[in-house]
Amino acid sequence: MIAWLISNIGTLITLLVLIAVVVFIIKVMIKDKKQGKSTCGGNCAHCKMCTACKSVKNGDIRCKKTT
């Protein structure tokens, strides 16, 4: 077991760094979501999720879709 860990230490360190980065990104996304921040560019006419948008539900009529 120790020999396997020593021979794969580079891979394990890389894996741990990648996991840490993904966890950080998810935490930032959750924090932003709770604060109401969005990655929306504001161009609702070209948005596939237009009708599900928070701003459309709150009365902002930028969405031109009928679906």
N, C-alpha and C positions, 0 to 999 in steps of 0.2 A: 504494500500500500504506500509506504513512504517513497519507495523507488518510483512508483507511478506518479505521485505528487511532484517529486523533484523533476522528473522528465517532462511533465506537462505544466510547469509553473508559469511559463509565459502565456499559455492558453488560458489558464485559470485566472491570471491577473487581468488579461484582456476581457474575459467574460465578466468579472466583477466590476470593471470600469464601465462596460456597456450597460450592465444592469443598473448601476448607480446613475448613469446618464438618463436612462429610460424612466427610472423612478423620479428623478428630478423634474423631467419634462412633464410627467403625469401630474405631479404635485403642483407645478406652475399652472397647468391647464385647469385643474380643479379650482385652484385659488382664483384664477381669472374668471372662471364660470360663476363662482359664488359672488364675485364683485360686479358681475354683469358685463364684463368686458367681452368683446367679440372680435373674431378675425374677419368679420364681414367687411367687404370693400364698399358697401353702400350702393352697388349697382344692382338693384333688385330686379330690373327688367331682364337680366341675363342669369338670374339665380334659379337653379332647379328647385331649391327648397324655399322659394319665395313665400308661399302661404304659411309656412311653419315659422317664419321669422318673428322674433319678439317685437320688433318695431311695427310690423304689419298688424299684429294682434293689438297693439296699443294705439292704433288709429293712424299710423303713418301710411299714406297711400302711394308709396313709390312702386309698389308691385303692380306690374301691368298684366300679370297672368290671370287667367280665368279659372285655372284648376285649383 
